[in-house]
Amino acid sequence: MNIEHIENRARSGVLAVRWSDGSEHAFTHADLRAACPCSGCRALRLAGVAIEAPDTLRLTVIEPAGTNALNLGFSDGHARGIYPFAMLANLAAALC
């Protein structure tokens, strides 16, 4: 599934996504940071360490990464995670 539209609602800490099938999902910036797919964060989660992401955390960078992913940067300085659209769709389903 592809993303048709992205709206960063920075003030409220939400990234709203409209998918190619017309469905929509609003991710909190904190949920996105906690789910970071980079190797460092993945290793921490596998070791049983939760990624701390306060509600005050904000997205500072949203860039395309190829044609089917986003590179997201956060106000805590973390900007190494590439978020494939498929991973975001799975995360949306898990958060519902």
N, C-alpha and C positions, 0 to 999 in steps of 0.2 A: 504494500500500500504506500502511496506517495503523499506527501504533504502539499496541499494546494495553497495554504495561506498560514502565515505565522504573525501573531501580534504579541509583542512583549508589553505587558502591563506592569511596568517597573515599579510604579508606586505601590501596587498591591502585591507585588512579588509573584506574578502569574505569567506563564507563557501559554497563550491560547493557540491551539493548532486546529486547523480544519483539514481533514483527510480527503483524499480523492473520491471516496465513496459518499462524501457529504457529512459524515459524522464529525463531531468536534470533541476536543478534550482540553481541559485547562490543567496544566502541570504547575505546581508551586515550584519556585526556584529552589527551595530547600529540598524538595523531593528529587528534582533533577540532579542536584549536587550529591545527595546521598546515594544515588544510583549510578554515579560516574563509572563508565566502563573502562577507564584507563587501567593499565596493568598494576599500578601502585594501589589504587583503590580496590581493584578486584582482589589483589593479594591480601589486603587488610580484611575485607569481608570474608574471604576463605579462612582466615585465621580467627574469625569470630569477633573482629573489631568493627563496630558500627561507625560509619562515617558521620561525624557530627555536622549538622547543617542547621544553624539557627534560622528562625523565621525572618530575621532581619537580613539574611544573605540575599544578594541580588545578582542577576545576570548582568554582566558588563559587556560581553561580546557574544554575538550570534553570527556565525559565518557558515556558508555552505562548505561541505567537505565532499567534493565530488558531486554526483547527482542524486545520491540517496542517503545523505547523512549531514549532520550539523556538528560544527565544532563550537562548544559552549565555554565561555570564560566567566568566572564568578568573582564577586567582590572580595573573596578571601584569597585571591591571587591564583587560584587553581584554574588552569586552562588547557589541560592535556587530554580531556575526554572527547572522543569522536562518538557521537550518538547516531548510529544508523537508524533510519526510519523504522525498520522492523523492530529494533530494540525499543524505540519509543512507543510503538503500537502495543508491544507486550507489556511495557510499563503502564500504559494507560489502562489496559485490561486488568492488570494486577491491582491498580489503585482504586478501581471502581468498586 
